[in-house]
């Protein structure tokens, strides 16, 4: 019984650490002309947050224009990673 509790506690600790690490993995963010934000993770994959603060899906290869006129292409669609990062911040953890 004690082993099961210890294993469960270790699993929770590992999962929590993985979510916290994703915030550190955000290398850069770009504000788009429409008010959306694109986040680039250190591995080069991206995710998008709309102007209402919701994580949205974007097709890979989609061209976007930043507020300063720079053109970037969507690489990846890391919706789950960005959702973890943003919800982690909102929870205050």
N, C-alpha and C positions, 0 to 999 in steps of 0.2 A: 504494500500500500504506500509506504513511504517513498519507494522508488518511482511509483506512478506520479506522485505529487512533485517530486524533484524533477522528473522528466517534463512534466507540464510547465513548471516554473521556468525551466531552461528554454523551452520552446517559446514561451511568451517573451522572455528576455531577448532571444535571438531575433524574433520577428520585430520587436520594438526597435532594436538597434538598426535593422535593415531599413526601416522607414525613416529613421532619423538621418541615416547616411545619405538618403536621396537628396535632401536639402543641400548638402555639401557637394553633390554631384551636378548641381545646376551651375554651368559655366558662365552663361550669359543670358540675358533676356532682351528682347526687342519690342518696342511699342510700334504697332502697325497704324497706318493712316486711319483705319476705322475704329481705333481705340482698343483693339484686341492686343494681347501680349503673346509672344512666342518665346518659349523657353528652350534653350539649347543645353543639353546635358553634356558632361565631359566626354562621353563616348560619341558625340556628334549627332545623336538622335534628338528629335524635337517633340514638343507638345504645345498645344495652344489653349489659351484662356480667352473667352470672349469678353466684351466690355462690361458685361454684367457679373463677371467673376466666375463663370461656369466653365469647366473644362469641356472642350468640344473636339470632336474628331475632325481630322483634316487628311485628305488623301496625300500620299507620298508623291512628290514631284510638283505639287501645287505651288505656283509662283505667288509671292506676297511682296508688298511694298511697305517698308518701314516709314515711320513718320518723317524721317529725314531724306526720304527718296531712294534709299538703298533697296535693291531687289534681292530677295533670298528665296530659296526653294525648300519646301518642306522635305525633311528626311526623317523617315520613321513616323510613328504615330503613338507616342508613349503616353496615352491618355491615363492609364492606371498609375504611372509614375508621377505625373503632375498632380493627379487627384490626391495621391498620398502626401505629396509635398504641401499642397495648399491646405488640405484638411488638417495636417499636422500643425501648420501655423495657426489655423483658426481655433484649434483646441488649446493652443497656448503651451504646447509641449516643446 
